[in-house]
């Protein structure tokens, strides 16, 4: 399968100008490196809505993105995720976790345990302890039994990046496959070997790349691009005024995106000619409306 890049929005809200900018960058990274470009709707969460997803696709098309296959929907891939979890279970790389968020926050941790890492509370439960917790009624999440504390990825903007790999969740207690699992499985299934997305997800990439390795998938190359922020330095959101395409109009949105990238407001084809990842701004984009 030929290699691909992708844009993978969660349909929880309309794409704002910062999301559209990330989508344009993902397209430029993929096309400028001769890759196919794909779109995947990450709709595993029940907060998500089909009408929002349809508007996201329409907005991507309106801004000039093209994709090479019909968009994929994660909710259609449940069997695929179950099969992968089954494979990891067979290899004894999965355990049940009964911890609530509060349990995790309050758990004693080793002095140098990395921030945000699961403290391993349920890793060594005996069969009897597990049965007792199951009887208490809390449905378990499934966690990966990881044999490392960190992993290094290559990021085109951040260089070599080493981050935490803990026993992260593969399937939530409510039965929904976890983001880290779904993203890795779907990227590998579609031949995605270049992951361009917001830099709020940089810290997730070592976990994802480590899981990819366990599953025998190739390691993707990453480009975590700076986010769009409002003038208070907070993530851009709907309350920041005209931030979605329906309010801005395609012409104005395009002007804003290209200007923020230091590129002329030319069409996609010309932008592609001029695109040079080395010239990309490394700072967050402050959106002033
Ligand atoms: N669905 C995620 C989001 O909208 C992006 C996941 C990814 O690109 O890996 O934030």
Boltz pocket constraint, residues with backbone or C-beta under 6 A from the ligand:
constraints:
  - pocket:
      binder: B
      contacts: [[A, 7], [A, 8], [A, 9], [A, 10], [A, 42], [A, 183], [A, 196], [A, 197], [A, 201]]
      max_distance: 6.0
